[in-house]
Amino acid sequence: MNTTPQADPKDRPARLTVGVVGAGRVGPALAAALQLAGHRPVAVSAVSDTSRRRAAQLLPDVPVMPPAEVLKRADLVLLTVPDDALPDLVTGLADTGSVRPGQLLVHTSGRYGARVLDPALRAGALPLALHPAMTFTGTPVDVQRLAGCSFGVTAPEELRLAAEALVIEMGGEPEWIAEENRPLYHAALALGANHLVTLVAQSLELLRAAGVAAPDRMLGPLLGAALDNALRSGDAALTGPVARGDAGTVAAHVTELRRHAPRTVAGYLAMARATADRALAHGLLKPELAEDLLGVLADATDGTDGTEGDAR
């Protein structure tokens, strides 16, 4: 975690003017963090009413204007638009002459490295890919969460120090990702974080259906312990009926899910198969139990509940 003491921004002059293109959940939070480090946000582009309100909350008194105008005002420009929109945005800004030589152009996409900024590089911009490995809410709490947050960083070698300095000033920790590894890096984060939200939301719904009055209170300690154990011990932290080889319990789960929440069955089966493979590979699941378990999962995939002839 970054423990470097931060100087009071009132005690030093602002060093860079900062612009934000795309006032989603990420851009205003990063600009606010840079402001705390002594930089000066000067312009933000926002289209929807929601993004305008978000910009007003996190960057009060910073004017909203078109992207080209943002680039005219800023030394450092944060391109915080959806991944699929980024290449066309960069090309458009470069083609219209909005990019200035020596301007720091930073995108926050996890998928792309610095190469997506090549059109701006040819116009003289300094390209940086700084992706915060954090989930954002679009509220001031996001600025606090940047403390100790890892950033996936990709940039030309000559800009390495500049990239690291910006991340540290935002309270983060730089982690260098090779250009060719950016999609894999991003897939790993999506698998762990985005899919976790889906799994937790499904668990909450099922607990409510089972009559649990406070499912969040029930899941909180359990999920916190599971996450801590997984980060500490990896596959050795696997527990539950799949890791134990309790085929009858898994079959009962599938039957109940088909009855109460059929849309969750495919995800349950996919995760159960992945868990069984990992538990078997790490010696947690006994081979003689794995055969029955995998049979249940195969039957469930074929549309049966896997319980025929099972007295358990």
C-alpha positions in Angstrom: 0.0 0.0 0.0 1.3 3.5 -0.8 2.3 5.1 2.5 4.1 8.1 1.1 2.8 11.2 2.9 1.0 13.6 0.5 1.7 17.3 0.7 -1.2 19.7 1.3 -2.1 21.0 -2.2 -2.5 24.5 -0.7 1.2 24.5 0.0 2.3 24.2 -3.7 1.2 25.5 -7.0 -0.8 23.4 -9.4 1.4 21.7 -11.9 -0.8 20.4 -14.7 -4.2 21.4 -16.0 -6.4 18.3 -16.2 -9.3 17.6 -18.6 -11.7 14.7 -18.6 -13.3 13.3 -21.7 -16.2 11.1 -20.6 -17.7 11.8 -17.2 -18.6 8.3 -16.4 -17.8 6.8 -13.0 -14.1 6.7 -13.4 -12.9 10.0 -15.0 -14.3 12.5 -12.4 -12.9 10.4 -9.5 -9.4 10.3 -11.0 -9.5 14.0 -11.8 -10.6 14.7 -8.2 -7.7 12.5 -6.9 -5.2 14.5 -9.1 -6.7 17.7 -7.8 -5.9 16.5 -4.2 -2.3 15.9 -5.4 -2.0 19.6 -6.6 -3.1 19.4 -10.2 -6.0 21.6 -11.5 -9.0 20.2 -13.4 -10.1 22.8 -15.9 -12.7 21.1 -18.2 -14.9 18.0 -18.5 -17.1 16.6 -21.3 -20.4 15.1 -20.2 -23.4 14.2 -22.3 -26.2 12.7 -20.1 -27.8 14.4 -17.2 -26.4 11.7 -14.9 -22.8 12.4 -16.1 -23.3 16.1 -15.7 -24.5 15.7 -12.1 -21.6 13.4 -11.4 -19.1 15.9 -12.8 -20.7 18.7 -10.7 -20.5 16.6 -7.5 -16.9 15.5 -7.9 -15.5 18.4 -9.9 -17.5 21.5 -8.7 -17.0 24.7 -10.7 -15.2 22.8 -13.5 -16.9 23.8 -16.8 -18.6 21.2 -19.1 -17.6 21.5 -22.8 -17.1 19.4 -25.9 -14.1 17.0 -26.1 -12.1 19.2 -28.5 -12.4 22.1 -26.1 -11.3 20.0 -23.2 -8.1 19.1 -25.1 -7.5 22.8 -25.8 -7.4 23.6 -22.1 -5.6 20.7 -20.6 -2.0 19.6 -20.3 -3.2 16.1 -19.1 -6.3 14.6 -20.6 -8.1 11.6 -19.2 -10.0 9.6 -21.8 -12.5 7.7 -19.7 -15.0 6.3 -22.2 -16.2 2.7 -22.7 -13.6 0.4 -24.3 -15.4 0.0 -27.6 -15.7 3.8 -28.0 -12.0 4.5 -27.3 -10.3 3.8 -30.7 -12.8 6.0 -32.7 -12.5 8.7 -30.1 -8.7 8.8 -30.3 -8.8 8.8 -34.1 -11.4 11.5 -34.3 -9.5 13.8 -31.9 -6.3 13.3 -33.8 -7.9 13.8 -37.2 -9.5 17.1 -36.1 -6.2 18.5 -34.9 -7.4 18.6 -31.2 -4.2 16.9 -29.9 -1.3 19.1 -29.1 2.4 18.0 -29.1 3.6 17.3 -25.6 0.1 16.7 -24.3 -0.3 13.8 -21.9 -3.1 11.6 -23.1 -4.2 9.0 -20.6 -6.8 6.3 -21.2 -8.2 4.1 -18.4 -9.3 1.1 -20.4 -8.2 -2.3 -19.1 -8.5 -3.9 -22.5 -6.1 -1.6 -24.4 -2.5 -0.7 -23.9 -0.8 2.4 -25.2 -1.0 1.3 -28.8 -4.6 2.4 -29.1 -3.3 5.9 -28.7 -1.0 5.7 -31.8 -3.1 8.2 -33.8 -2.5 10.8 -31.0 1.1 9.8 -30.7 1.6 10.7 -34.3 0.2 14.1 -33.5 2.8 14.5 -30.8 0.9 13.4 -27.7 2.5 11.4 -24.9 0.5 8.2 -24.5 -0.3 6.4 -21.2 -2.6 3.6 -20.3 -3.5 3.7 -16.6 -6.2 1.3 -15.6 -7.4 1.4 -11.9 -8.2 -2.2 -10.7 -11.1 -0.9 -8.8 -14.9 -0.9 -9.1 -16.4 2.6 -9.1 -19.7 4.0 -7.9 -19.6 7.5 -9.3 -19.6 9.1 -5.9 -16.9 10.7 -3.7 -16.2 7.4 -2.0 -14.3 6.4 -5.1 -11.5 8.9 -4.4 -10.9 7.3 -1.1 -10.9 3.8 -2.5 -8.0 4.7 -4.8 -5.7 4.6 -1.8 -3.6 1.5 -2.3 -5.4 0.6 -5.5 -3.3 -1.2 -8.1 -3.2 0.4 -11.6 -2.4 -1.7 -14.7 0.1 0.6 -16.4 1.3 0.4 -20.1 3.4 3.1 -21.6 6.5 3.7 -23.7 9.7 3.2 -21.6 10.6 6.9 -21.8 7.3 7.7 -20.0 7.6 5.1 -17.3 8.5 7.6 -14.6 5.7 9.9 -15.6 3.2 7.1 -15.5 4.3 5.8 -12.1 4.3 9.4 -10.7 0.7 10.0 -11.8 -0.5 6.7 -10.3 1.3 7.3 -7.0 -0.1 10.9 -6.8 -3.6 9.4 -7.1 -2.9 7.1 -4.2 -2.4 4.0 -6.3 0.3 1.4 -6.9 1.6 0.9 -10.4 1.7 -2.6 -11.9 3.3 -2.8 -15.3 1.4 -4.8 -17.9 2.9 -5.7 -21.3 1.0 -4.4 -24.3 0.2 -7.9 -25.6 -1.0 -9.0 -22.1 -3.6 -6.3 -21.6 -6.7 -8.4 -22.8 -5.7 -11.3 -20.6 -5.1 -9.0 -17.6 -8.5 -7.4 -18.1 -10.2 -10.8 -18.5 -8.7 -11.9 -15.2 -10.1 -8.8 -13.4 -13.5 -9.2 -15.0 -13.7 -12.8 -14.1 -12.9 -12.1 -10.5 -14.7 -8.8 -9.9 -17.6 -8.4 -12.4 -18.7 -12.0 -12.2 -18.5 -11.9 -8.4 -21.2 -9.2 -8.3 -23.4 -11.5 -10.4 -22.8 -14.5 -8.1 -23.5 -12.5 -5.0 -26.7 -10.9 -6.4 -27.9 -14.4 -7.3 -27.1 -15.7 -3.8 -29.0 -12.8 -2.2 -32.1 -13.6 -4.4 -32.0 -17.3 -3.5 -31.6 -16.7 0.2 -34.6 -14.3 0.1 -36.6 -17.0 -1.7 -35.5 -19.5 1.0 -37.0 -17.1 3.7 -33.8 -15.6 5.0 -34.8 -12.1 6.4 -31.3 -10.6 6.2 -29.4 -12.3 3.4 -26.8 -9.5 3.2 -26.0 -10.0 6.9 -25.7 -13.8 6.4 -23.5 -13.6 3.3 -21.2 -10.8 4.5 -19.0 -12.7 7.0 -19.1 -15.9 4.8 -18.0 -14.1 1.7 -15.4 -12.0 3.5 -13.8 -15.2 5.0 -14.0 -17.0 1.6 -12.3 -14.1 -0.2 -9.6 -13.8 2.5 -8.9 -17.5 2.4 -8.8 -17.6 -1.4 -6.3 -14.7 -1.5 -4.1 -16.3 1.2 -4.3 -20.0 0.1 -5.6 -20.2 -3.5 -7.1 -23.6 -4.4 -6.4 -24.9 -0.9 -9.3 -22.7 0.3 -11.9 -24.7 -1.7 -14.7 -26.0 0.5 -18.3 -27.2 0.0 -20.1 -30.1 -1.6 -18.2 -30.0 -5.0 -14.8 -30.0 -3.4 -15.9 -32.8 -1.0 -17.5 -34.9 -3.8 -21.0 -34.8 -2.4 -22.8 -35.7 -5.6 -26.2 -36.1 -4.0 -26.1 -32.7 -2.5 -25.1 -31.1 -5.9 -27.9 -33.0 -7.5 -30.3 -31.6 -4.9 -29.0 -28.1 -5.6 -29.7 -28.5 -9.3 -33.2 -29.7 -8.7 -34.0 -26.8 -6.5 -32.5 -24.2 -8.8 -34.5 -25.6 -11.7 -37.6 -25.2 -9.6 -37.0 -21.7 -8.1 -34.4 -20.0 -10.3 -33.9 -21.8 -13.7 -31.7 -19.0 -15.1 -29.1 -19.7 -12.5 -28.6 -23.4 -13.4 -26.2 -22.9 -16.3 -23.9 -20.7 -14.2 -24.1 -23.1 -11.2 -23.1 -26.0 -13.4 -20.3 -24.2 -15.1 -18.8 -23.1 -11.8 -19.3 -26.5 -10.3 -17.4 -28.2 -13.2 -14.6 -25.6 -12.9 -14.4 -26.1 -9.1 -14.4 -29.9 -9.5 -11.5 -29.7 -12.0 -9.4 -27.5 -9.7 -10.2 -29.6 -6.6 -9.3 -32.8 -8.4 -6.1 -31.3 -9.7 -5.0 -30.2 -6.3 -5.9 -33.4 -4.5 -8.8 -32.1 -2.6 -11.4 -34.1 -4.5 -10.9 -37.9 -4.3 -11.0 -39.5 -7.8 -13.5 -42.1 -6.7 -15.9 -39.4 -5.7 -15.2 -37.2 -8.7 -16.7 -39.8 -11.0 -20.1 -39.7 -9.4 -20.0 -35.9 -9.1 -19.1 -35.4 -12.8 -21.8 -37.8 -13.7 -24.4 -35.7 -11.9 -23.1 -32.5 -13.6 -23.2 -34.2 -17.0 -26.8 -35.4 -16.4 -27.8 -32.0 -15.3 -26.3 -30.4 -18.4 -28.4 -32.9 -20.5 -31.5 -31.7 -18.7 -32.1 -34.3 -16.0 -31.5 -33.6 -12.3 -29.0 -36.5 -11.9 -31.0 -38.1 -9.0 -32.4 -41.2 -10.7 -31.4 -44.3 -8.9 -29.7 -42.2 -6.2 -30.8 -43.2 -2.7 -28.8 -40.4 -1.0 
